[in-house]
């Protein structure tokens, strides 16, 4: 089976028959070209629904016809494939490996009546259906990864009610295509927090989204969601862009004429607002996804994600209007969230940022001066803190702390106001 943006085709009768059987398409599938025998007699007419008996007749005369079956992408066929895709995606909400996603959907604050119906209708064009069907069949583990990105991005948006048509479909598709360039590679498993690398990948993912006729709001969000100047990471895992540039969806393939979308996914009335919401939601999605890769084997992963996310929201890395409604859904972590917010607030009071460093996080009992600014009015001499083990930036955003001796900061007094 060959799937491209131009459609689906088969070069073997057996494979075509298996496809028809798997989707229960007898009486509902058509070919774009007639099947003829070697004398030119028509065995199967184009654009006519194929019966099971017709294929059995072909099986009885092997070698007597050209074995090339180019499937006609009818609305009925597209509908069948959409149901298959949706059925593969839905378990990811209730049984997600990342508990963070499940909690968001259990606390949906939006007006969505049916998440399943929303996802099914999000596949609004043949292009989308073909791309996702190809990925699902060829690389199911990667398919589940992009689904997680889509569900996380949608899960971010459903924490508020937006009076914007199709915003939920936009959000799901934005996340779904944010890593699409990794198809046929294992690079999606890497930690990709290097800022320059993330920028290059964002451009390629946006190009693919544009190739499959995504609205420019989605393309813009994908290409511009990298948070500048904040990610801290060691040397990134090697990545061959020659391989990435061979992604089959980077090629703008001519479409078959007569193929139409179910509806136009366009809302130009709220263009700027949509771009802002999608970009901020994808920033959050990227942060959660990349952080999860690093801590997925730890205990209490959801709690750690909430703490890391909350801390960086308070530090001003993410938009609070979009982020705080998410954090508020994690009621069981209310106390540690409150403490984390206070710690970030105190660090933000630093006269020489980013010098103030609450230590050790997340249950800090001291605040030290990372940059040892003697002239600072908050500087406390003679009571230095000895840090033995390097401390990573919370959520791998911001600055890290190396081992060494550091002076104390007067902001530490305000930590005493916090209750465990």
C-alpha positions as CSV (number, residue, x, y, z in Angstrom):
1,X,0.0,0.0,0.0
2,X,1.3,3.5,-0.9
3,X,-0.2,6.5,0.9
4,X,0.7,10.0,-0.2
5,X,-1.1,13.3,-0.2
6,X,-2.3,12.3,-3.6
7,X,-4.3,9.3,-2.3
8,X,-4.0,5.6,-1.6
9,X,-2.9,3.0,-4.1
10,X,-2.0,-0.7,-4.2
11,X,0.0,-2.8,-6.6
12,X,-1.2,-6.2,-5.4
13,X,-4.8,-7.4,-5.4
14,X,-4.3,-9.3,-2.2
15,X,-3.2,-6.2,-0.3
16,X,-6.1,-4.2,-1.8
17,X,-8.5,-6.9,-0.7
18,X,-7.1,-6.9,2.8
19,X,-7.6,-3.1,3.0
20,X,-11.2,-3.3,1.9
21,X,-11.9,-6.1,4.4
22,X,-10.2,-4.3,7.3
23,X,-12.4,-1.2,6.8
24,X,-15.5,-3.2,5.8
25,X,-15.6,-1.3,2.5
26,X,-17.3,-3.8,0.1
27,X,-20.0,-1.8,-1.7
28,X,-18.4,1.5,-0.5
29,X,-15.0,1.7,-2.2
30,X,-14.3,3.0,-5.6
31,X,-11.2,3.2,-7.9
32,X,-10.1,6.3,-9.7
33,X,-9.0,4.3,-12.8
34,X,-10.7,1.4,-14.5
35,X,-9.1,-2.1,-14.2
36,X,-8.7,-3.6,-17.7
37,X,-7.5,-7.0,-18.9
38,X,-4.6,-7.3,-21.4
39,X,-7.1,-7.0,-24.3
40,X,-8.5,-3.7,-23.0
41,X,-11.7,-5.1,-21.6
42,X,-13.0,-3.3,-18.5
43,X,-13.1,-5.6,-15.5
44,X,-13.8,-2.9,-12.9
45,X,-15.2,0.5,-13.9
46,X,-13.8,3.7,-12.3
47,X,-16.0,5.6,-9.8
48,X,-18.3,2.6,-9.2
49,X,-18.7,0.9,-5.8
50,X,-16.9,-2.5,-5.8
51,X,-18.6,-5.7,-4.7
52,X,-16.9,-8.6,-3.0
53,X,-17.8,-10.9,-6.0
54,X,-15.9,-8.5,-8.3
55,X,-12.6,-9.0,-6.4
56,X,-13.1,-12.7,-6.2
57,X,-13.4,-12.8,-10.0
58,X,-10.1,-11.0,-10.3
59,X,-8.5,-13.5,-7.9
60,X,-9.5,-16.3,-10.4
61,X,-7.6,-14.7,-13.3
62,X,-4.2,-13.7,-11.9
63,X,-1.8,-12.2,-14.3
64,X,-4.5,-11.2,-16.8
65,X,-4.9,-7.6,-15.7
66,X,-2.8,-4.6,-14.7
67,X,-2.5,-4.8,-10.9
68,X,-2.7,-1.2,-9.9
69,X,-5.6,0.0,-7.7
70,X,-5.8,3.7,-7.1
71,X,-8.5,4.3,-4.5
72,X,-11.0,7.1,-5.0
73,X,-11.1,9.2,-1.8
74,X,-14.9,9.4,-1.4
75,X,-16.5,11.0,1.7
76,X,-17.6,7.5,2.8
77,X,-14.1,6.1,2.7
78,X,-12.7,9.2,4.5
79,X,-15.4,8.8,7.1
80,X,-14.4,5.1,7.7
81,X,-10.7,6.0,8.1
82,X,-11.6,8.9,10.5
83,X,-13.4,6.5,12.7
84,X,-10.4,4.2,12.8
85,X,-8.1,7.1,13.7
86,X,-10.5,8.3,16.4
87,X,-10.8,4.9,17.9
88,X,-7.0,4.7,18.1
89,X,-6.7,8.1,19.8
90,X,-9.5,8.0,22.4
91,X,-7.8,5.6,24.9
92,X,-4.9,8.1,25.1
93,X,-7.1,10.3,27.2
94,X,-8.1,7.9,30.0
95,X,-5.0,5.7,29.9
96,X,-2.3,8.2,29.0
97,X,1.2,7.2,30.2
98,X,1.4,10.9,31.3
99,X,-1.1,11.2,34.1
100,X,-0.9,15.0,33.6
101,X,-3.0,14.7,30.5
102,X,-5.7,12.5,32.1
103,X,-6.2,15.0,35.0
104,X,-6.7,17.8,32.5
105,X,-9.5,16.0,30.7
106,X,-11.1,14.9,34.0
107,X,-11.5,18.6,34.8
108,X,-12.6,19.9,31.4
109,X,-14.0,23.4,31.9
110,X,-15.0,24.0,28.3
111,X,-18.3,23.6,26.4
112,X,-17.2,20.5,24.6
113,X,-20.1,18.1,24.5
114,X,-18.1,15.1,23.1
115,X,-14.3,14.9,23.0
116,X,-14.6,11.9,20.6
117,X,-16.9,13.9,18.3
118,X,-14.5,16.8,18.4
119,X,-11.5,14.7,17.5
120,X,-13.3,12.9,14.7
121,X,-14.4,16.2,13.1
122,X,-10.9,17.7,13.5
123,X,-9.8,15.6,10.6
124,X,-11.5,18.0,8.2
125,X,-9.7,17.2,5.0
126,X,-8.5,14.2,2.9
127,X,-4.9,15.5,3.4
128,X,-5.1,15.2,7.2
129,X,-6.8,11.8,7.0
130,X,-4.1,10.4,4.6
131,X,-1.2,11.8,6.6
132,X,-2.4,10.4,9.9
133,X,-3.6,7.1,8.5
134,X,-0.1,6.6,7.0
135,X,1.6,7.4,10.3
136,X,-0.7,5.1,12.3
137,X,0.0,2.2,10.0
138,X,3.7,2.7,9.5
139,X,4.9,3.9,12.9
140,X,2.3,3.4,15.7
141,X,4.6,4.4,18.6
142,X,5.3,7.8,16.9
143,X,1.6,8.1,16.1
144,X,0.9,7.8,19.8
145,X,3.5,10.5,20.5
146,X,1.9,13.1,18.2
147,X,-1.5,12.2,19.6
148,X,-0.2,13.0,23.1
149,X,1.1,16.4,21.8
150,X,-2.4,17.0,20.3
151,X,-4.2,16.0,23.5
152,X,-1.9,18.1,25.7
153,X,-2.4,21.2,23.5
154,X,-6.2,20.6,23.5
155,X,-6.1,19.9,27.2
156,X,-4.5,23.3,27.8
157,X,-7.2,25.1,25.9
158,X,-10.2,23.3,27.5
159,X,-9.4,24.7,30.9
160,X,-11.2,27.9,29.9
161,X,-14.2,28.8,27.8
162,X,-13.3,30.7,24.7
163,X,-16.0,32.2,22.5
164,X,-14.1,31.4,19.4
165,X,-15.3,29.1,16.7
166,X,-13.2,25.9,16.2
167,X,-10.6,26.9,18.8
168,X,-10.6,23.3,20.1
169,X,-10.0,21.8,16.7
170,X,-7.2,24.3,16.1
171,X,-5.6,23.4,19.4
172,X,-5.7,19.6,18.8
173,X,-4.2,20.0,15.3
174,X,-1.6,22.4,16.4
175,X,-0.2,19.9,18.9
176,X,-0.7,17.0,16.5
177,X,1.6,18.5,13.9
178,X,4.2,20.1,16.2
179,X,6.5,17.1,15.9
180,X,5.4,15.7,12.5
181,X,8.8,16.1,10.9
182,X,10.1,13.2,13.1
183,X,8.1,10.7,11.2
184,X,10.2,7.6,10.2
185,X,12.8,8.5,12.8
186,X,13.3,8.0,16.6
187,X,14.3,11.6,17.1
188,X,11.0,12.4,18.9
189,X,12.4,10.3,21.8
190,X,15.3,12.8,22.2
191,X,15.4,15.6,24.6
192,X,15.2,18.5,22.1
193,X,15.5,21.5,24.4
194,X,18.4,23.2,22.6
195,X,16.9,26.6,21.5
196,X,18.6,26.7,18.0
197,X,17.6,23.1,17.3
198,X,14.0,23.7,18.4
199,X,13.8,26.7,16.1
200,X,14.9,24.7,13.1
201,X,12.5,21.9,13.9
202,X,9.6,24.4,14.4
203,X,10.1,25.7,10.9
204,X,10.0,22.3,9.3
205,X,6.9,21.3,11.2
206,X,5.2,24.5,10.2
207,X,6.2,23.8,6.6
208,X,4.5,20.4,6.7
209,X,1.4,21.9,8.3
210,X,1.3,24.4,5.5
211,X,1.7,21.6,2.9
212,X,-1.4,19.9,4.1
213,X,-3.3,23.2,3.9
214,X,-3.6,24.0,7.6
215,X,-4.9,27.4,8.5
216,X,-2.1,30.0,8.9
217,X,-3.0,30.4,12.6
218,X,-1.9,26.9,13.2
219,X,1.2,27.2,11.0
220,X,2.2,30.4,12.8
221,X,1.8,28.9,16.3
222,X,3.9,25.9,15.3
223,X,6.7,28.0,13.8
224,X,6.8,30.5,16.7
225,X,6.3,28.6,19.9
226,X,9.9,28.3,20.9
227,X,10.5,30.2,24.2
228,X,13.7,32.3,23.6
229,X,16.6,32.3,25.9
230,X,15.4,30.2,28.8
231,X,16.1,26.5,28.1
232,X,19.1,24.9,29.8
233,X,20.4,21.7,28.4
234,X,23.7,19.9,27.8
235,X,24.8,19.1,24.4
236,X,21.7,18.0,22.5
237,X,21.4,14.5,21.1
238,X,22.7,14.2,17.5
239,X,20.1,14.8,14.7
240,X,20.7,14.4,11.0
241,X,18.7,17.1,9.1
242,X,19.4,15.3,5.8
243,X,17.2,12.5,7.1
244,X,14.5,14.9,8.4
245,X,14.4,16.7,5.0
246,X,13.4,13.3,3.4
247,X,10.1,13.4,5.3
248,X,7.5,12.5,2.7
249,X,5.2,15.3,3.9
250,X,7.7,18.1,3.2
251,X,7.1,17.5,-0.5
252,X,4.1,19.5,-1.7
253,X,2.3,16.8,-3.7
254,X,-0.3,17.7,-6.3
255,X,-3.8,16.7,-5.2
256,X,-6.3,14.9,-7.2
257,X,-8.9,17.2,-8.8
258,X,-12.5,16.9,-7.5
259,X,-11.4,16.1,-3.9
260,X,-13.1,18.5,-1.5
261,X,-12.8,19.0,2.3
262,X,-15.8,18.5,4.6
263,X,-15.7,22.1,5.6
264,X,-13.3,25.0,5.8
265,X,-11.3,25.2,9.0
266,X,-11.0,29.0,8.9
267,X,-11.8,31.8,11.4
268,X,-10.2,35.1,10.3
269,X,-12.4,37.1,12.6
270,X,-10.3,36.3,15.7
271,X,-7.0,35.7,13.9
272,X,-4.6,37.4,16.3
273,X,-6.3,36.0,19.4
274,X,-6.3,32.5,18.0
275,X,-2.6,32.8,17.1
276,X,-1.8,34.0,20.7
277,X,-3.8,31.2,22.3
278,X,-2.4,28.4,20.1
279,X,1.2,29.7,20.5
280,X,1.0,29.9,24.2
281,X,-0.7,26.5,24.5
282,X,1.9,24.9,22.4
283,X,4.7,26.5,24.5
284,X,3.1,24.8,27.5
285,X,2.7,21.5,25.6
286,X,6.4,21.6,24.6
287,X,7.5,22.3,28.1
288,X,5.4,19.5,29.6
289,X,6.4,17.0,26.9
290,X,10.1,17.7,27.1
291,X,10.2,17.7,30.9
292,X,8.2,14.5,31.0
293,X,10.9,12.8,28.9
294,X,13.4,13.5,31.6
295,X,11.4,12.5,34.7
296,X,9.0,9.8,33.3
297,X,10.8,7.1,35.4
298,X,10.5,9.0,38.7
299,X,7.9,8.7,41.4
300,X,5.0,11.2,41.5
301,X,5.6,12.4,37.9
302,X,2.3,14.4,37.8
303,X,3.2,16.3,41.0
304,X,6.8,17.0,39.7
305,X,5.4,18.3,36.4
306,X,2.9,20.6,38.2
307,X,5.6,22.0,40.5
308,X,8.0,22.6,37.6
309,X,5.3,24.1,35.5
310,X,3.9,26.3,38.3
311,X,7.4,27.6,39.2
312,X,8.1,28.7,35.6
313,X,4.7,30.2,35.2
314,X,5.4,32.4,38.3
315,X,8.8,33.3,36.9
316,X,7.0,34.8,33.9
317,X,8.0,32.2,31.3
318,X,4.4,31.3,30.4
319,X,1.2,33.2,30.0
320,X,-0.6,33.2,33.3
321,X,-4.1,33.7,31.8
322,X,-3.7,30.3,30.0
323,X,-1.5,28.5,32.5
324,X,-3.1,29.2,35.8
325,X,-6.5,27.6,35.0
326,X,-4.5,24.4,34.2
327,X,-2.6,24.5,37.5
328,X,-5.9,25.1,39.4
329,X,-7.2,21.7,38.2
330,X,-4.6,19.8,40.3
331,X,-6.4,20.3,43.6
332,X,-4.4,17.4,45.3
333,X,-1.2,19.4,44.9
334,X,-2.6,22.7,46.2
335,X,-0.2,23.1,49.1
336,X,3.0,22.5,47.2
337,X,1.7,24.7,44.4
338,X,1.1,27.5,46.9
339,X,4.7,27.1,48.2
340,X,6.2,26.9,44.7
341,X,4.4,30.1,43.7
342,X,5.8,31.9,46.8
343,X,9.3,30.7,46.1
344,X,9.1,31.9,42.5
345,X,7.7,35.2,43.8
346,X,10.6,35.7,46.2
347,X,13.1,34.9,43.5
348,X,11.4,37.5,41.3
349,X,12.1,40.2,44.0
350,X,15.8,39.8,43.3
351,X,17.6,43.1,42.8
352,X,20.1,41.5,40.5
353,X,18.2,38.7,38.7
354,X,18.7,35.9,38.3
355,X,20.9,35.8,41.5
356,X,18.3,34.8,44.1
357,X,18.0,31.1,44.3
358,X,15.7,29.2,46.6
359,X,17.4,26.1,47.9
360,X,16.7,23.2,47.9
361,X,13.7,23.2,45.6
362,X,10.8,22.6,45.7
363,X,10.7,22.7,49.5
364,X,13.2,25.4,49.9
365,X,14.3,26.5,53.4
366,X,17.0,28.9,52.3
367,X,17.6,31.5,49.6
368,X,21.2,32.1,48.4
369,X,22.8,34.5,46.1
370,X,23.9,32.5,43.0
371,X,26.0,35.4,41.5
372,X,27.5,36.5,44.9
373,X,26.5,40.2,44.4
374,X,28.2,41.8,47.4
375,X,26.8,45.3,46.8
376,X,23.2,44.0,46.8
377,X,21.1,45.3,49.8
378,X,19.8,41.7,50.4
379,X,23.4,40.3,50.7
380,X,24.2,38.5,54.0
381,X,27.9,37.9,54.6
382,X,29.4,35.3,57.0
383,X,26.7,32.7,56.7
384,X,27.6,31.1,53.4
385,X,25.8,27.9,52.2
386,X,27.9,25.1,50.9
387,X,26.2,23.4,47.9
388,X,27.7,19.9,47.3
389,X,25.6,18.6,44.4
390,X,24.7,20.6,41.3
391,X,21.1,21.8,41.2
392,X,19.3,21.7,37.8
393,X,17.0,24.5,36.7
394,X,13.4,23.7,37.6
395,X,11.9,22.1,34.6
396,X,15.1,22.7,32.7
397,X,14.2,26.3,32.2
398,X,16.3,29.2,33.5
399,X,19.7,28.8,35.2
400,X,21.4,25.9,36.9
401,X,23.3,26.0,40.2
402,X,26.9,24.6,40.3
403,X,28.5,23.1,43.5
404,X,30.2,25.7,45.6
405,X,29.9,28.2,48.5
406,X,27.2,30.9,48.2
407,X,26.2,33.8,50.5
408,X,22.7,34.0,51.9
409,X,19.9,36.4,50.8
410,X,17.7,38.4,53.2
411,X,14.6,37.4,51.1
412,X,15.0,34.1,53.0
413,X,13.1,35.6,56.0
414,X,9.9,35.5,54.0
415,X,10.2,31.8,53.5
416,X,9.4,31.4,57.2
417,X,5.9,32.7,56.5
418,X,5.1,29.6,54.5
419,X,3.4,26.7,56.2
420,X,4.1,23.1,55.2
